[in-house]
Amino acid sequence: MSIKAVIFDMDDTLFCEEHYVMSGFRAVGKWLEHPLFYDTAKNLFQSGERKMIFNKSLQQLRIPYDEFLIKEMLHVYRNHDPHISLHEDAVYVLNQLHNKVKLALITDGYLETQQKKFHALKLQDYFQTVVFTDELGRKHWKPSPLPYQMVSTTLHALPEECVYIGDNPAKDFVTAKKLGWLTIHIQRNDGTYYHDTHPETHLAHHKINSLRELTKLAELKPLFHYQTI
């Protein structure tokens, strides 16, 4: 059976999530009115730090803080208007598939944050259906089956007619596979989960390093105007 619906993840699939993080650090630094905050937070992040970066940045800068200040900084970070752009291969693939197949998006994360990313990337003209899983409640973030079932129902596509493309094997593919979807792992060299390992049950049917490689997959070739990359 042919593919009728292509469903994408957003973060680190269509754009570089690290660019969003840096955009957020800039916004927080501007709000904090401290010229060294951005570089301090950036250096911590790029050294591998992923927890309590705001606390640790303030400690390094010898800025007194309390829980209220950290909450304010998180609010600024999550609600800023991000300066981000689509990966080149994402632009190519979305333009190729637009109006040729049904397109949908499933994305986890705080609702306001994900909506701002979505609009900053100007994705509203591409997708027929978008599921911000935070609207369904945290228990229905991936790998909950609900967002996948909602997309399949809304697009009137059978499970075997759906393909899901994402970057995080911890949550993206295990449920889609159980539902009978084709799954594709985009593993970018700069992706957040590039070095992670996962059990076989969580791995996708295919693994690619660029979305342009979709044109080489037998199941998706008919969706493209041509197959050269």
Secondary structure, DSSP 8 states (H G I E B T S, - for coil): ----EEEE--BTTTB-HHHHHHHHHHHHHHHHT-TTHHHHHHHHHHTT--SSHHHHHHHHTT----HHHHHHHHHHHHHS-----B-HHHHHHHHHHTTTSEEEEEE-S-HHHHHHHHHHTT-TTT-SEEEEGGGG-GGGSTT-HHHHHHHHHHTT--GGGEEEEES-TTTSSHHHHHHT-EEEEE--TT-TTTT----GGG--SEEESSGGGGGGSTTTGGGSS----
